[in-house]
Amino acid sequence: MPSYIVRPATDRDAQAIAQIHVATWQAAYTGIMPDDHMAKMTLEKRQAYWSEAIEFGEPQVLVATCDGQVVGFVGYDRSRDAKSRATVGEIWALYVSPEHWRQGAGLALWDGARDGLKDEGCTQVTLWVLLQNERALAFFEHAAGFKREMPTLKTVDFGSAKLEEIRLKRAVD
């Protein structure tokens, strides 16, 4: 199994993060997301977004590297959900290059985000996952210990389709 190093992202990582984000969306969401929405996920837009996130620290971004190459990233911060307590954090995004799926990179990123959330005083952490994204649900529920919050199920517009999304939650410790 590869060895992963998790560290804070720098501006130099924005392009690699964007490439992973787009490649992972294509691998994970083809057949789930409508083509018109998938077409909006461009490298240029993702690189601009992640460059700004890294610069301003919202969300905080960590990368996982293997042999010096960025192979995954996580964005985390306080929860964006309305009426959340200040002690609730959120995983905004966690993506790993498909060739590194099921090899420990995602868990290493989750551990790094959990430590960062703990340092920020968070006691709970949430994230939103599409119900059709069975791989992500399996990872977060089985490997990372999250539980579904059934009353949070909601329908979200993604271009020409409406998909169901559910919030998962767990203690930070």
C-alpha positions as a Markdown table, in Angstrom:
| # | Residue | x | y | z |
|---|---|---|---|---|
| 1 | Met | 0.0 | 0.0 | 0.0 |
| 2 | Pro | 1.4 | 3.5 | -0.9 |
| 3 | Ser | 2.5 | 5.9 | 1.8 |
| 4 | Tyr | 0.7 | 9.3 | 1.9 |
| 5 | Ile | 1.9 | 12.6 | 3.3 |
| 6 | Val | -0.9 | 15.1 | 4.2 |
| 7 | Arg | 0.1 | 18.8 | 4.3 |
| 8 | Pro | -1.6 | 22.2 | 3.9 |
| 9 | Ala | -2.1 | 23.1 | 0.2 |
| 10 | Thr | -0.1 | 25.9 | -1.4 |
| 11 | Asp | -1.0 | 28.0 | -4.4 |
| 12 | Arg | 1.3 | 25.8 | -6.5 |
| 13 | Asp | -1.1 | 22.9 | -5.7 |
| 14 | Ala | -4.2 | 24.6 | -7.2 |
| 15 | Gln | -3.7 | 23.1 | -10.7 |
| 16 | Ala | -3.2 | 19.5 | -9.4 |
| 17 | Ile | -6.2 | 19.9 | -7.1 |
| 18 | Ala | -8.4 | 21.2 | -10.0 |
| 19 | Gln | -7.2 | 18.2 | -12.2 |
| 20 | Ile | -8.1 | 15.7 | -9.4 |
| 21 | His | -11.5 | 17.4 | -8.9 |
| 22 | Val | -12.4 | 17.3 | -12.5 |
| 23 | Ala | -11.1 | 13.7 | -13.1 |
| 24 | Thr | -12.8 | 12.4 | -10.0 |
| 25 | Trp | -16.1 | 14.0 | -10.9 |
| 26 | Gln | -15.9 | 12.4 | -14.3 |
| 27 | Ala | -15.1 | 9.0 | -12.8 |
| 28 | Ala | -17.6 | 9.1 | -10.0 |
| 29 | Tyr | -20.5 | 11.0 | -11.4 |
| 30 | Thr | -20.8 | 9.9 | -15.1 |
| 31 | Gly | -24.2 | 8.3 | -15.3 |
| 32 | Ile | -25.4 | 10.0 | -12.2 |
| 33 | Met | -25.0 | 13.7 | -13.1 |
| 34 | Pro | -26.5 | 15.0 | -16.3 |
| 35 | Asp | -24.1 | 15.7 | -19.1 |
| 36 | Asp | -25.0 | 19.4 | -19.1 |
| 37 | His | -24.0 | 19.8 | -15.5 |
| 38 | Met | -20.8 | 17.7 | -16.0 |
| 39 | Ala | -19.8 | 20.0 | -18.9 |
| 40 | Lys | -19.7 | 22.9 | -16.5 |
| 41 | Met | -17.0 | 21.3 | -14.4 |
| 42 | Thr | -14.0 | 22.7 | -16.2 |
| 43 | Leu | -10.4 | 22.7 | -15.2 |
| 44 | Glu | -10.2 | 26.5 | -15.5 |
| 45 | Lys | -13.2 | 27.1 | -13.1 |
| 46 | Arg | -11.9 | 24.6 | -10.6 |
| 47 | Gln | -8.4 | 26.0 | -10.6 |
| 48 | Ala | -9.7 | 29.5 | -10.0 |
| 49 | Tyr | -12.0 | 28.3 | -7.2 |
| 50 | Trp | -9.2 | 26.3 | -5.4 |
| 51 | Ser | -6.6 | 29.1 | -5.9 |
| 52 | Glu | -8.9 | 31.5 | -4.1 |
| 53 | Ala | -9.8 | 29.0 | -1.4 |
| 54 | Ile | -6.1 | 28.4 | -0.7 |
| 55 | Glu | -5.3 | 32.1 | -0.7 |
| 56 | Phe | -8.1 | 33.0 | 1.7 |
| 57 | Gly | -8.3 | 29.8 | 3.7 |
| 58 | Glu | -12.0 | 29.3 | 3.1 |
| 59 | Pro | -12.3 | 26.4 | 3.1 |
| 60 | Gln | -9.0 | 25.2 | 4.6 |
| 61 | Val | -7.4 | 22.8 | 2.1 |
| 62 | Leu | -5.0 | 19.9 | 2.7 |
| 63 | Val | -3.5 | 17.7 | 0.1 |
| 64 | Ala | -2.3 | 14.1 | 0.2 |
| 65 | Thr | 0.9 | 13.4 | -1.7 |
| 66 | Cys | 2.5 | 10.1 | -2.8 |
| 67 | Asp | 6.1 | 10.2 | -4.1 |
| 68 | Gly | 5.9 | 14.0 | -4.2 |
| 69 | Gln | 2.7 | 14.1 | -6.4 |
| 70 | Val | -0.6 | 15.5 | -5.2 |
| 71 | Val | -3.1 | 12.6 | -5.3 |
| 72 | Gly | -6.0 | 14.0 | -3.3 |
| 73 | Phe | -7.4 | 16.9 | -1.3 |
| 74 | Val | -9.8 | 17.8 | 1.3 |
| 75 | Gly | -11.5 | 21.2 | 2.0 |
| 76 | Tyr | -13.0 | 21.7 | 5.4 |
| 77 | Asp | -14.2 | 24.5 | 7.7 |
| 78 | Arg | -17.2 | 25.5 | 9.8 |
| 79 | Ser | -20.5 | 24.2 | 8.7 |
| 80 | Arg | -22.3 | 26.2 | 5.9 |
| 81 | Asp | -25.7 | 24.9 | 7.0 |
| 82 | Ala | -28.2 | 27.4 | 8.3 |
| 83 | Lys | -28.6 | 27.4 | 12.1 |
| 84 | Ser | -25.5 | 25.3 | 12.7 |
| 85 | Arg | -23.7 | 25.8 | 16.0 |
| 86 | Ala | -20.2 | 27.3 | 15.9 |
| 87 | Thr | -18.8 | 23.9 | 17.1 |
| 88 | Val | -20.0 | 22.1 | 13.9 |
| 89 | Gly | -17.5 | 21.7 | 11.1 |
| 90 | Glu | -18.0 | 20.5 | 7.6 |
| 91 | Ile | -16.1 | 18.5 | 5.0 |
| 92 | Trp | -16.7 | 20.7 | 2.0 |
| 93 | Ala | -14.9 | 18.4 | -0.5 |
| 94 | Leu | -12.8 | 15.3 | -0.3 |
| 95 | Tyr | -11.5 | 13.9 | -3.6 |
| 96 | Val | -8.8 | 11.4 | -4.4 |
| 97 | Ser | -7.4 | 10.5 | -7.9 |
| 98 | Pro | -9.3 | 7.3 | -9.0 |
| 99 | Glu | -6.0 | 5.4 | -9.3 |
| 100 | His | -5.6 | 5.9 | -5.5 |
| 101 | Trp | -9.1 | 4.9 | -4.4 |
| 102 | Arg | -9.2 | 2.3 | -1.7 |
| 103 | Gln | -5.5 | 2.7 | -0.8 |
| 104 | Gly | -5.6 | 4.9 | 2.2 |
| 105 | Ala | -5.3 | 8.4 | 0.8 |
| 106 | Gly | -8.9 | 9.3 | 1.6 |
| 107 | Leu | -8.5 | 8.2 | 5.2 |
| 108 | Ala | -5.3 | 10.1 | 5.5 |
| 109 | Leu | -7.1 | 13.2 | 4.3 |
| 110 | Trp | -10.0 | 12.7 | 6.7 |
| 111 | Asp | -7.6 | 12.3 | 9.6 |
| 112 | Gly | -5.9 | 15.6 | 8.6 |
| 113 | Ala | -9.2 | 17.4 | 8.4 |
| 114 | Arg | -10.4 | 15.9 | 11.7 |
| 115 | Asp | -7.3 | 17.2 | 13.4 |
| 116 | Gly | -7.8 | 20.7 | 11.8 |
| 117 | Leu | -11.4 | 20.8 | 12.9 |
| 118 | Lys | -10.5 | 19.7 | 16.4 |
| 119 | Asp | -7.9 | 22.5 | 16.5 |
| 120 | Glu | -10.7 | 24.9 | 15.5 |
| 121 | Gly | -12.8 | 23.8 | 18.4 |
| 122 | Cys | -15.3 | 21.8 | 16.5 |
| 123 | Thr | -16.9 | 18.8 | 18.3 |
| 124 | Gln | -19.2 | 17.6 | 15.4 |
| 125 | Val | -18.6 | 17.4 | 11.7 |
| 126 | Thr | -21.0 | 17.0 | 8.8 |
| 127 | Leu | -20.8 | 16.5 | 5.0 |
| 128 | Trp | -23.3 | 16.2 | 2.2 |
| 129 | Val | -23.3 | 13.2 | -0.2 |
| 130 | Leu | -25.4 | 12.3 | -3.2 |
| 131 | Leu | -27.5 | 9.2 | -2.4 |
| 132 | Gln | -26.4 | 7.7 | -5.7 |
| 133 | Asn | -22.7 | 8.1 | -4.9 |
| 134 | Glu | -22.4 | 4.6 | -3.3 |
| 135 | Arg | -18.6 | 4.7 | -3.2 |
| 136 | Ala | -18.5 | 7.9 | -1.2 |
| 137 | Leu | -21.3 | 6.7 | 1.2 |
| 138 | Ala | -19.4 | 3.5 | 1.8 |
| 139 | Phe | -16.2 | 5.4 | 2.5 |
| 140 | Phe | -17.7 | 7.9 | 4.9 |
| 141 | Glu | -19.9 | 5.5 | 6.7 |
| 142 | His | -17.6 | 2.5 | 7.0 |
| 143 | Ala | -14.1 | 3.8 | 6.9 |
| 144 | Ala | -14.6 | 7.3 | 8.5 |
| 145 | Gly | -17.5 | 6.5 | 10.9 |
| 146 | Phe | -20.2 | 8.9 | 9.7 |
| 147 | Lys | -23.9 | 8.2 | 10.2 |
| 148 | Arg | -26.7 | 9.3 | 7.9 |
| 149 | Glu | -29.1 | 12.0 | 9.2 |
| 150 | Met | -32.3 | 10.8 | 7.6 |
| 151 | Pro | -34.4 | 13.9 | 8.2 |
| 152 | Thr | -31.8 | 15.9 | 6.1 |
| 153 | Leu | -32.6 | 14.2 | 2.8 |
| 154 | Lys | -33.1 | 16.9 | 0.2 |
| 155 | Thr | -33.5 | 17.2 | -3.6 |
| 156 | Val | -30.9 | 19.4 | -5.3 |
| 157 | Asp | -31.0 | 20.7 | -8.9 |
| 158 | Phe | -28.0 | 19.7 | -11.0 |
| 159 | Gly | -28.6 | 21.1 | -14.5 |
| 160 | Ser | -31.4 | 19.1 | -16.1 |
| 161 | Ala | -31.8 | 16.6 | -13.2 |
| 162 | Lys | -32.9 | 16.6 | -9.6 |
| 163 | Leu | -30.8 | 14.4 | -7.3 |
| 164 | Glu | -31.2 | 13.5 | -3.7 |
| 165 | Glu | -28.5 | 14.5 | -1.2 |
| 166 | Ile | -28.1 | 13.5 | 2.4 |
| 167 | Arg | -26.1 | 14.9 | 5.3 |
| 168 | Leu | -23.8 | 12.6 | 7.3 |
| 169 | Lys | -22.6 | 13.5 | 10.7 |
| 170 | Arg | -20.2 | 12.2 | 13.4 |
| 171 | Ala | -18.2 | 13.5 | 16.4 |
| 172 | Val | -14.8 | 14.9 | 15.7 |
| 173 | Asp | -13.1 | 12.8 | 18.3 |
